[in-house]
């Protein structure tokens, strides 16, 4: 690897798509931004609120933008790029079909992140842009489709919430025809307050000493307030926001915002809704001054990616910490988890070349699944694999995308009993062959350690088959291990029902 390395982050927001390209300086282990691209796509405006489907115009705008982004990323390796989708792609029922075309246009996989993960990444981007200290901060990000609230100290996010409140969705419900009047503005602020009400107690002053805004909405409001009032740029005050609200009502229509100093043309249509959402935040959380930060979701994605690759000084892969926390929370037997994980790793090493599983992520997810395959036992022994899968599918898991959680939940779901085809079809199509093969390896590792003993286990030599696997034991070993032999025969029947083969043979040592 060269002394410097280039990374890229793509943020598919509900209002705008962003791309940031940065170089990692090997000496300081910090990022230096090389390029930024932003396009107003308004993906959220194309989401039908009834059927939750994206219309053709929104799809076309998005794919054209991603094609242009993809041209910039053409020469970058997959591990150097992380692309994330947010609220609109979380809500769209036809997101899978759109994602296939979007990934082809961009030339890289796209992850859909939960609101919880989006909030964590936003805070990471803000914290790096402001520098680390021990002050407790409130971070507010009013996006196109959702609003994230985070309390944190230094690099660590302590409390996170994601709300269905965004400037695109609020525009559609209150300012769709462009008119702005006092009644509409008041109703939009009340709508924002209703979304904030269930969580405002935990985020209200004096729970923090500094409030920071991390979105285009906040930066636009700060720029307009500075231009109107002659104050230093970079912050929104309660007084300035109140004046801005009254000025928008006086202007009466988004077409009249053309002459507003500090407001870009592509922000005008959603600006009244953004101001209403911001007013709701100020009122609900007792904010008097909100600093505008440069860092946001895409910067957080960059730092998170650099941490995963071990390229940055402070940031680490959050997924490993999440797995460890889940093990503790659900009282997983650490000895059994490590026994199964170690065997699964060795089986994967044998299978990886033939099955195309050399990518490091496959080893990581197999290890995580082995570490967590028994978390459902904390709920009930009966059907514990189903309980564990439910937890992993629905938990807030820092560092994980929704697709990664799906794969992890699938592996835990099928690590014993039937290898259900219906479960496999729930994975993204590109991960279905991978999921099936990793599941066979995990099942074999669990089977070999069924006794839960520290005694040495004879692990088989493994021969990957196109539709299954072959395991080879020393001559006479199976006849001296009748329980293992019976387990393998049962496993053959389970895999056969799933259309897979398990060939069991003995050979001289």
Secondary structure, 3 states (H helix, E strand, C coil): CCCEEEEEEEEECCCEEEEEEEEEECCCCEEEEEEEEEEECCCHHHECCCCCCECHHHHHHHHHHHHHHHHHHCCCCHHHEEEEECHHHHHCCCHHHHHHHHHHHHCCCEEECCHHHHHHHHHHHHHHHHCCCCCEEEEEEECCCCEEEEEEECCEEEEEEEECCCHHHHHHHHCCCCECCHHHHHHHHHHHHHHHHCCHHHHCCCCCCEEEECCHHHHHHHHHHHHHHCCCCCEEEHHHHHHHHHHHHHHCEHHHHHHCCCCCHHHHHHHHHHHHHHHHHHHHHCCCEEEECCCCHHHHHHHHHHHHCCCCCCCCCHHHHHHHHHHHHCCCCHHHHHHHHHHHHHHHHHHHHHHCCCCHHHHHHHHHHHHHCCHHHHCCCCCHHHHHHHHHHHCCCCCCCHHHHHHHHHHHHCCCCCCCHHHHHCCCHHHHHHHHHHHHHHHHHHHHCCCCCCCCCCCCEEEEECCEEEEEEECCCCCCCHHHHHHHHHHHHHHHHCCCEEEEEEECC
